[in-house]
Amino acid sequence: MFNVQSLIKKAKKLNKTIVYPEAEISDRVIKAVEYVLRHKIANVILLGDEERILSKSKHLKGAVIINPETSELTEEFVAKLVELRSKKGVDEKKARELLKDNNYFASMLVYSGFADGYLGGAENTTANTLRPALQIIKTKENVNIVSSCFMMLGKSGYGENGVVFVSDCALNVNPTASDLKDITLSTVKTATSLCGINPNVALLSYSSFGSGGDSDPTILKVRETLNLIKSEDLKLNVDGEMQLDCAIVKEVAKRKGAGSSVAGKANVLIFPDLNAGNIGYKLMERFGKMDAVGVIMQGFKKPVNDLSRGCKVKDIVLMTAITCIQASQN
């Protein structure tokens, strides 16, 4: 089984700086940061009132604490934000108001190079966490959509060393074929950068290689996705459309996917829409007893990750390491 400690070891070598916008309001973030600092996993920037943050812990030595309300960076960030968003109606007054939101200030820290990535969402919704990043950091060149994935860890014989990456399970409701192409390529990059796996990508459907007919738009969308990927990256081992059992069970693949180089050994699963993806990863987690690591965001120019509001301290630590590794790939 894949050892998640390898991600922490990798992050420790990178000397990346991560900003936490929720330090003042989240005890879990403080506990995680204590661990990060103690084990030198990353350099740390905490946002909020210094006195209130330090009242939560005596073990934050080495952390940089910035109060967006009083920071000397505010004037610089106001000017940059107006420049970036003036066409969207952001003037100086509006920029100052936005920068009182720690997520906007964190985005500006990352955009301006003061931090390598930011990690939020322990106390905020996905929308509040990601909206500033979408407006300021934006997507990588040639990537048209930000997406999400989970790294699923289990002891089963599925995937590679018990690791399966699944996407998109948290963000895009009904992606187009072009969106699914970007989601697929982003997930492959995430999987290879984090685990070094040799990706075998299954584009999932209720149909396996035509068994569902040729008229359903959802099947045709998956087939179009395959064609788009093949036209862009001939080296990627990707196939579809296929059912889940065809993708991961060798015995079933012999019957449903004979001749496919992916069927029976997929370690990257791409769901056709959010309904399937969100239900699917939770079935893997609850019935399959797999651990879900994420939400791992992908497609941003610089890394931004969104924690679950139900996250544990160990989740924050692991996502810190993942954010550092993502930063090293940009």
Disulfide bonds with the S-S distance in Angstrom:
none
